[in-house]
């Protein structure tokens, strides 16, 4: 079944449930909207009425605590129960948000669907402080419709993303290929970045041009490449929708791998429809 035909069927099912006109249901199936729930009053937040935000005071507390924990890990065994509390992203109405101090805030209308949320994730991955926050939990909660912060209005079990082999440049069908990263490339990126940070913290002379390249996520048919030296593979059928891509992003953030790979570039190119590895079936409309 083609993606267009599957989308038409999804629109008809949505129409049958809600009673709305077919064209309205069809528009809603393009990119299902995410509802936002206020952390303070627990009421839905309409476009223009609220923000997704994090207090910079919480970042100032969480960042050094996380760095200290990671430093201790390199010297001795540290229990996971000692893992520091991460800074929490909040969803609030403008009237409910306590913005007495400085904060990093995103207007909610700019992350109302999966492509926009993925695009913001790629942007935030360029921030050194993101790992000190619970953004990965925000994504996981949205994927699992956990009932707070961001939630999808409905799920579409239809292909939304096309994945193309980097070797033969042909589309990769389910269970015929994978996204993967090579072990030696990932090792070189991780050790190179750690050495760069060590020199920077020791006030040694380093240039931004000395920063090592990130490990590249590749897409290939199983028949087109040798996966013997791959470090991590994700079968393409597990990344066919925006929701599943967000789920895998949260999973990789927990592992800390996006810091050493070009996953952020992959997400940005996919959401902006400028990439070759993963491309949207329907061009997403990103909210400026």
Order of alpha helices (4+ residues) and beta strands (2+ residues): alpha-alpha-beta-beta-alpha-beta-beta-alpha-alpha-beta-beta-beta-alpha-beta-beta-alpha-alpha-beta
